[in-house]
């Protein structure tokens, strides 16, 4: 189905769509795309954002929060990891509890509102990043039962919570899993990676970087609704960028480290509190987690940006920001992301080791 035909069809049926999390970059793009496609949209968040539609401000997880979704025929819960600073303002257990509580509230409220479909936006990170991942991953690639203690684990728990609620209520569930998000306001472990003075490469790793612009995520949600797609849907640009292409586009020098040093150092830094996220999440900037978007493409969706377009825009958006010694120079120091911090710290460690190797006399450990 062409985008034009999908728009005409959506205007005829016009189910009312509640977008939960509409104030964030991803949620705002989703709400905007739905409005542009002719859907009546109720934008829901604990603060008012710039997305079009009718706004209802409040916390869906608070007592009485179900009223925020009243009248919705479709509920879209945008749980995408696009605000790292806000995520790091909470401890890991606090963040996990909040994410699961919100998901449970959304699923329950959708059921009580009599919605006909539940949609959740998470991330392709739920598949995990591994050296032996297929490139690209199919839409139905497995998701580990335990995603770990970090943000990825939060998203795995959100999906599991909504899947259980949807199944019990007989609600169709659509799960969109975008590649690394890019767009105004997006702050993630991947965007922080490109704020560092060096790009980290792990020796022997197969770099394959894929992005998804928030505008393309928005039209992907539109396609999923108009085509009535159930189940998991990968969302990403066509193809991917290898290490050489990334280096040429960024013009950043790389630091290559053996896997044991890279991940071992990151684990020690996390253990002493320098890295706020588990070292395992460093894998998402060095190993592939590319998605095919096969089912969306078959339904007529196509991204408007390439990976190169997204990376170029990302670089412009983070220009002037730096993650130095694991922390951003600007803003709150505690907001350093796992990937950005790991790159800066591990890169600095590598440079120090090289410098000390040239000096005469006994060496001292860098970390």
Secondary structure, DSSP 4 states (H G I P E B T S, - for coil): --HHHHHHHHHHH---EEEETTTSHHHHHHHHHHHHTT--EEEEESS--S-SSEEEES-TTSTTGGGGGTT-SEEEEE----BHHHHHTS-HHHHHHHHHHHHHHHHHHHHHTT-SEEEEE--GGGG---TT--SSBPTT----S---SSHHHHHHHHHHHHHHHHHHHT-EEEEEEESEEESTT-B-HHHHHTTBSSEEEETT----B-EEEHHHHHHHHHHHHHHT--EEEEE--SS-B-HHHHHHHH---EEEE-HHHHHHHHHHHHHTTSSSS-GGGGGGGTS---B--HHHHHTT---SS-HHHHHHHHHHHTTT--EETTEESSS-GGG--HHHHHHHHHHHHHHHHHHHHHSSS------
